[in-house]
Amino acid sequence: MSDLPKKLTEALDNYYKLFSVLVGGMYRGVVAELGEEKAQKVLLRGFHETGRLWGQINADYTGPSGSGDAKSFAEAYAANTNYYGFQSEIVQGATSKRAVVRLHRCPIHETLKPFGLDVKVCDTIEQEVDVGTAKFVNPKLKLTVTKSLARGDPYCEYVYELED
């Protein structure tokens, strides 16, 4: 994000702060209304659908549904997150069948941590947006989050695998 104008960088950072508190506020409100277990189910379904819609909106970049592989999706994901102020990298050795993205900075985690919502939101519902997007791009594309900043790991690690 360093090659973007300062005002745009600040605007994107503020956008993710707003997004983060919106997600955190929804989480708290739905849990208060439905209880933790039912809220998780409802929020997971909603965030998965949000990811699918995000994939649909970005189909011009990702290609039509069913066309993406692990490496091309990881490349698009890393570029997108870096634009929005995350610090991500693709781990060496990415192939069309398997690719790993590491997020070293996450504005969502940074915003939610002071409220004690980072683990509940990041490790459950928020990553479902990324699962839904990957599934839209290719229903055979599986995402597994093996490490998480919210759990104290040095980065979030997203493993994309193209299932046979």
C-alpha positions as CSV (number, residue, x, y, z in Angstrom):
1,M,0.0,0.0,0.0
2,S,3.0,2.3,0.2
3,D,2.8,3.4,-3.4
4,L,-0.7,4.7,-2.9
5,P,-1.3,8.3,-2.1
6,K,-1.5,9.0,1.6
7,K,-5.1,10.1,1.6
8,L,-6.1,6.9,-0.2
9,T,-4.1,4.8,2.2
10,E,-5.8,6.5,5.1
11,A,-9.2,6.0,3.5
12,L,-8.7,2.3,3.0
13,D,-7.4,1.9,6.5
14,N,-10.5,3.7,7.9
15,Y,-12.7,1.5,5.6
16,Y,-11.4,-1.6,7.2
17,K,-11.8,-0.1,10.7
18,L,-15.4,0.6,9.9
19,F,-15.9,-2.9,8.4
20,S,-14.3,-4.4,11.5
21,V,-16.5,-2.6,14.0
22,L,-19.5,-3.4,11.8
23,V,-18.7,-7.1,12.0
24,G,-17.9,-6.9,15.7
25,G,-21.1,-5.0,16.4
26,M,-23.1,-7.5,14.4
27,Y,-21.5,-10.4,16.3
28,R,-22.3,-8.9,19.7
29,G,-25.9,-8.0,18.7
30,V,-26.7,-11.4,17.2
31,V,-25.1,-13.3,20.1
32,A,-27.1,-11.1,22.6
33,E,-30.3,-11.9,20.7
34,L,-29.8,-15.6,19.8
35,G,-27.1,-16.9,22.2
36,E,-23.5,-18.0,21.1
37,E,-24.3,-21.3,19.5
38,K,-27.2,-20.2,17.3
39,A,-25.5,-16.9,16.5
40,Q,-22.5,-18.8,15.2
41,K,-24.6,-20.8,12.8
42,V,-26.5,-17.8,11.5
43,L,-23.4,-15.6,11.2
44,L,-21.4,-18.4,9.4
45,R,-24.2,-18.8,6.8
46,G,-24.4,-15.0,6.3
47,F,-20.6,-14.5,6.0
48,H,-20.3,-17.4,3.6
49,E,-23.0,-15.8,1.4
50,T,-21.2,-12.5,1.7
51,G,-18.0,-14.2,0.3
52,R,-20.0,-15.8,-2.5
53,L,-21.4,-12.4,-3.4
54,W,-17.9,-10.8,-3.2
55,G,-16.6,-13.5,-5.6
56,Q,-19.5,-12.7,-8.0
57,I,-18.8,-9.0,-7.9
58,N,-15.1,-9.6,-8.6
59,A,-15.7,-12.2,-11.4
60,D,-14.2,-9.8,-13.9
61,Y,-10.9,-10.3,-12.1
62,T,-11.2,-13.9,-10.9
63,G,-12.9,-15.4,-14.0
64,P,-16.2,-17.2,-14.1
65,S,-17.2,-19.5,-11.3
66,G,-15.4,-22.9,-11.5
67,S,-12.4,-21.5,-13.4
68,G,-9.9,-20.7,-10.7
69,D,-7.1,-22.8,-9.3
70,A,-5.2,-22.6,-6.0
71,K,-2.3,-20.5,-7.2
72,S,-4.2,-18.0,-9.3
73,F,-6.7,-17.5,-6.4
74,A,-3.9,-17.1,-3.9
75,E,-2.2,-14.5,-6.2
76,A,-5.5,-12.5,-6.5
77,Y,-6.2,-12.8,-2.8
78,A,-2.7,-11.6,-1.8
79,A,-2.9,-8.6,-4.3
80,N,-6.4,-7.7,-3.0
81,T,-5.5,-7.8,0.7
82,N,-2.2,-5.9,0.2
83,Y,-4.2,-3.2,-1.6
84,Y,-6.5,-2.9,1.5
85,G,-3.7,-2.5,4.0
86,F,-3.0,-6.1,4.9
87,Q,0.6,-7.4,4.6
88,S,0.4,-10.7,2.8
89,E,2.7,-12.9,0.9
90,I,2.5,-16.1,-1.1
91,V,4.7,-18.8,0.2
92,Q,7.2,-20.3,-2.3
93,G,6.2,-23.4,-4.1
94,A,2.6,-22.5,-5.0
95,T,1.1,-24.7,-7.6
96,S,-2.3,-24.9,-9.3
97,K,-3.3,-27.6,-6.8
98,R,-2.0,-25.9,-3.5
99,A,-1.0,-22.4,-2.5
100,V,-0.3,-20.8,0.9
101,V,-0.9,-17.2,1.7
102,R,0.5,-15.6,5.0
103,L,-1.1,-12.4,6.4
104,H,1.5,-10.7,8.6
105,R,-0.8,-7.6,9.2
106,C,-4.5,-7.7,9.4
107,P,-6.5,-4.5,10.0
108,I,-9.5,-6.5,11.1
109,H,-7.6,-8.3,13.8
110,E,-5.9,-5.0,14.9
111,T,-9.2,-3.2,15.2
112,L,-11.1,-6.0,17.0
113,K,-8.4,-7.0,19.5
114,P,-8.9,-4.1,21.9
115,F,-12.6,-5.2,22.2
116,G,-11.7,-8.8,22.9
117,L,-13.5,-9.8,19.7
118,D,-10.6,-10.8,17.5
119,V,-10.6,-14.6,18.3
120,K,-14.4,-14.9,18.2
121,V,-14.8,-13.0,15.0
122,C,-11.5,-13.7,13.1
123,D,-11.3,-17.4,13.8
124,T,-14.9,-18.2,13.1
125,I,-17.2,-16.0,11.1
126,E,-14.9,-13.5,9.3
127,Q,-12.8,-16.1,7.5
128,E,-16.0,-17.6,6.2
129,V,-16.1,-14.6,3.8
130,D,-12.8,-16.0,2.3
131,V,-14.2,-19.5,2.2
132,G,-17.3,-18.3,0.3
133,T,-15.3,-16.3,-2.2
134,A,-13.0,-19.3,-2.9
135,K,-16.0,-21.6,-3.3
136,F,-17.6,-19.1,-5.8
137,V,-14.4,-19.0,-7.8
138,N,-14.2,-22.8,-7.8
139,P,-16.4,-25.1,-5.8
140,K,-13.5,-27.5,-5.6
141,L,-11.2,-24.9,-4.0
142,K,-10.8,-25.6,-0.3
143,L,-9.5,-23.1,2.3
144,T,-8.0,-24.1,5.6
145,V,-6.7,-21.5,8.0
146,T,-3.8,-23.2,9.9
147,K,-2.5,-20.2,11.8
148,S,-4.1,-17.1,13.2
149,L,-2.9,-13.7,14.5
150,A,-5.9,-13.8,16.8
151,R,-4.7,-17.0,18.4
152,G,-1.2,-15.5,18.9
153,D,0.5,-16.9,15.8
154,P,3.0,-14.6,14.0
155,Y,0.7,-14.5,11.0
156,C,-2.6,-16.0,9.6
157,E,-1.9,-18.8,7.2
158,Y,-4.4,-19.6,4.5
159,V,-3.9,-22.9,2.7
160,Y,-5.8,-23.2,-0.6
161,E,-6.1,-26.6,-2.1
162,L,-7.9,-27.7,-5.3
163,E,-9.7,-30.9,-4.5
164,D,-10.0,-33.7,-7.1
